[in-house]
Amino acid sequence: MVYFIINGLGFNCRNDKRTCANKDISCRICIINKLKEMGFEITTNLKILRIISDDKRQEMERDSIWQKFLDVLNIKYVLIMDNESGLSLLNYPVSSAEIDASLLSGFIQANITFSESSEVSGNMPESIIEHHFFEFQYKDFNILLKNGEFIRICFILDHKASLHMKSNVDQFLDIFEDTFNDNFIALRETGLFNDEGMNDYIIDSFNIDLVFPMTLTYAIPPELLDQINENRVQKAIYELAKEALSDKSFFYINTLLNKVKKIVHIQLNVVLYEIYQLLEKKIIVTMPLEAILSNLENKQDTSQKREIKIQPLSSMIINDEDLVKLKSKIQNLDESAGKEIIKEIMKKGKSAEHYQSAEKEYKKAVLLSREFKFKEEEKRASRLLFKSEKKMKEIELEFSIETGDKSEKNKDYIKAIHNYQNAIKIMEENLIYSVSDPRIKKLKRKILKLREEI
């Protein structure tokens, strides 16, 4: 079988070149003849690529998906305007960039009027005249604009639009106006405009959901899970996504890309291709709007808790019921009795079954000692707190190394690298051990070896 890419579209002619009835003529001429028979009008710039192997075809798919992603990252804002009045009809912010749609519409209308004037049109680049694109700058952004029969669609971009994006915009505008033809006719006749469904159409057409918050589906069929486990990169992506979701309710593809890149030196377009496969299989899914809003509310609650943590000590005590009671007791006792209570808290911390519980008690002791200026008690409690936190980090370090070793034995090399990197991070950032500790060098050598295996 010989596979072709025709202006970005795939075509399988289902013939073997050696036994093809038309082998005496070139494949290009053969394909052009077939397209003409199907009623296609052929232009001189028709691009036909012959793909010999599946590897080459996959490489082209990777490049195509990567370009889609780059284009999405480039889009900051989408604006649809009436091409007669220049009024803004639909505004779709893709990023958090703050743009005044009414000011932007006026700026665009003025530039279009100027560009289309007889004085300027003679100096316009041939590519703009041919494809009817307008490109100019607005503040720190680049603008790509194209006129249709009813509307002009405008993209506010970080950088100049790629040829791939221009091609998409070209195709999009005709289909978009045809799909919502009744809406635009109603606008002309009544002045009323209904934009229902247009945002979703824009999202689907330009793959804007690639920058949406993502999560993992709740139920994965066993056969799909087996496929993921057989693909090292997909398995790493899946495991890192699960890890990200343990901290918060969503993750971003861009963050996931960078995490995988830090673990294994694989080209980003290869990683994105595998992420895209998980999107296609509905393993990775976009977050519903309701869930995102709920997460934002939870995030605000978390921010408020963080604010409490950095308030003066007296405010922290007022907001902790246990500490309020303790403070009340100490206020009614003499100094020696107050110190005795702090001593009991530290004793409770020493006898705690879990380090987390011990840490909580030591923090109480430190806070109360500081509040009532018991300096010796504060020193003792601080030392115990430091030892407790250090012990927790040591346990985390041992767990990371053991999990890495286990993953390496199971030939789950990407997971092993991830755990070894976490172990190195604990040793270097938390200064549990000297940076010159030979285990750091040993783990780094292991990581290099595992990357070669991958």
Buried (B, 14 or more C-beta within 10 A) or exposed (E): EBBBBBEEEEBEBEBEEEEBEBEEEEBEEBBBEEBEEEEEEEEEEEEBEBBEEEEBBEBBBBEBBBBBBBBBBBBBBBBBBBBEEBBBBBBBBBBEBEBEBEEBBBBBBEBBEEBEEEEEEEEEEEEEEEEBBBBBEBEEBBBBBBBBEBBBBBBBBEEEBBEBBBBBBEEBBEEBBEEBEEBBEBBEEEEEBEBEEBBEBBBEBBBBBBBBBBBBEEEBEEEBEEBBEEBBBBBBBBBBBEEBBEEEBBBBBBEBBEBBEEBBEBEBBBBBBBBBBBBEBEBBBBBEEEBBEEBEEEEEEEEEEEEEEEEEEEEBBBEBEEBEEBBEEBEEEEEEEBBEBBBEBBEBBEEBEEBEBBBBBBBBBBBBBBBBEBEEBBEBBBEBBEBBBBBBBBEBBEBBBEBBBEBBEEEBBBBBBBBBBBBBEBBBEBEBBEEEBEEBEEBEEBBEEBBEEB
